[in-house]
């Protein structure tokens, strides 16, 4: 290990995950005992997904390595090939950078390749946002696999901490620090409506919605196609409502969803779509809309802090902790349309006033850095399975 400062390497592959990590990365870069390394991969290097590596550079970070894994084809086979390409290339990068610790967040399939390579290289892994459940996505199994290949765990709530320990992880290395999404909100000065309108070339209306829909990776492609079609059908009834779409992630099946959204937007002047808004614009939109609709985790992790509505469609996020403001609906147009009507009722608006976010109140980045500053990494990769005491 570096005798001066621990080399802490962040690997980021998506716009959403980077938005959660960047404040933590900045605090690591300011630490006297930690040295920041950054590897960018995944959709950061994809033109179709906004080429968001530019956002990392614009934020003032130095990127130590990039790994292009060719994600333009959204088939299952192509996704597996991208994963194998990532493992091959990140192994070479690990040899060059010699990090003392890898930091990953969430449950993306790219992370499985990252932590697998780190395991072989015997590099400790710190995993953020483990212990959560999302039954409608293959991310569910990937998240728990990453937990077993990690050594330090920063979770967002006590139930998630208990679940990580249940998976056999030592309680002394599992820390409830709250959600990084809430932490980002506490640090952000959101843009005003006029500035958002200027940057996005649109105008807010009396009613405004933000929509994000991702593929259902635990269901058939036909099910995802049916749900996005039903969502569009429901939204088409609200022609006096501004509809801002952010495009789906790179999971298998994303192209059909993007095509449906782009066609809808091309035919309706009240609808707009964006490959990537970036964290500041996205959160600023959240602060100025009435509700977020779709199956993105943002509707659960961040929207409640803005006291706005969330219409959560289908089972992608099933199992997560949810604020009382969340309206869960099946993926049919009637249910979605009824939920849109519901968010504007006085009863629901009253509910929003007393909504609290179950993912904490912020401060998670500082808590994580404090732990990283002091934690002993010697021999941490030789971890025994922590057995729970079970009464016979």
Secondary structure, 3 states (H helix, E strand, C coil): CCCCCEEEEEEECCHHHHHHHHHHHHHHHHCCCEEEEEEEEHHHHCHHHCCCHHHHHHCCCCCCEEECCCCCCCCHHHHHHHHHHHHHHHHHHHHHHCCCEEEEECCCHHHHHHHHHHHHCCCEEEEECCCCCCCCCCHHHHHHHHHHCCCEEEECCHHHHHHHHHCCCCHHHEEECCCHHHHHHHHCCCCCHHHHHHHHCCCCCCEEEEEECCCCCCCCHHHHHHHHHHHHHHHCCCCCEEEEEECCCCCCCHHHHHHHHHHHHHHCCCEEEECCCHHHHHHHHHHHCCEEEECCCHHHHCHHHHCCEEEEECCCCCCCCCCCCEEEECCCHHHHHHHHHHHCCHHHHHHHHCCCCCCCCCCHHHHHHHHHHHCCCCCCCCCCCCCCCCCC
